[in-house]
Every structure is written in C-alpha cells, then in structure tokens.
C-alpha cells in the first residue's frame, strides 16, 4: 500500500477481516500453547507430589520400625531388670 493513498471501503473491510483472522489464529495458538504449558506443569507437579508421598510413606515405615525396635529393647531391659530383682 502506498502512503497517502486512499483505500476503498471494500479494501478496508478486507484488510480488517484479514487482520481479525490473524488475531483469531494467534489467540487459538496462544490458547493451545497455554493449555500445553499448564498440562505439563500439572504432570510435573503430580510427579513431585507422588515422589514426596512415597518419601513420606518410606519415612513413616522407617519410624515405625525404629519404634518397634526401641520397644523390644525396652521390653528386654524391663524383663532383664525383673529377672535380676527376682533372683536377687
């Protein structure tokens, strides 16, 4: 288009329609890209949550094991003290 040239109303409408189509296309592409990013972030966060959940379960099991071992140690000491008292 030349500078200072006059365009007809039809040409203006065509160019406006063309620009609107381009904007619509860009909006769709942006929306799709945004959806992809959000989906990937959700998947990543889900993996992180699963890893943390597994770690918590592992720590819980380890804590239970330690408590059980300590309980057995304590019961052994109590039994040993009771034997000493009854023998002594």
Steps between C-alpha positions, in 0.01 A plus 500: 500500500630845407518784745220753480303273271130475548353159552149407425262387771509150350880488518486623857248228592715234335813611683309526826357153449846367422642654818213358705573154359867537589411607854258210535769259384751649743248476784435132421872424481560684827214315666633164382852586616367613838304177537814299418705690756237462772466129424877447514522690827216292646672177395828621646335602828318166514835319465649717775202430726525126436872503580440695822213268595723196450772663707252573781377139493858375509585727795181387678594135455854567617369684807267210581791258470715712734215528753448123488873437552512743791192338653665156478821642651301661781301181566826302504650739757184487714500121485870491588445732798206289614717186488770671702247604765347156522839328516653753731 
